[in-house]
Amino acid sequence: MASSNVTGTGHRRGGFAAESAWATGWTGAAAVLMTFGGIMAIFQGIAAIAEDDVFVVTQNWTYEFSVTGWGWIHLILGALVFLAGLALFQGATWARAVGVALAGLGMIANFLWLPHAPVWSIVLIVIDGFIIWALCAPRRESRT
């Protein structure tokens, strides 16, 4: 029988365990939002790449870029966000830092995407802000 790395009190030996259920809950919420947001960004990218009439192209916008180019950006960024969200569910420590970086890039991309889908962009900027907050929120961890 293999020995367990968990003591009788439920704490892990030799690792860090979060003392607060809030820390785990917010990380889980960020993982859900990242996974779902990644899937939606992939669909958004596919729609933009297909060059159909889903998005309105405005004239004389400061950050002018082709809709197809934005489609590829959203598709790639969405795939990376989705994978980082899945890694958060697995408890990967690196996924928190990557999640913060990708959410920041997502905020920038959606700000620049405002003329094409303003309401959707604003909603995603707010969600990315929440993801950054949830992944950076202080955690009380103790060495067990």
Summary of the structure (lengths in Angstrom):
residues: 144
radius of gyration: 18.9
end to end distance: 23.4
largest distance: 69.5
contacts: 414
relative contact order: 0.19
helix: 63%
strand: 6%
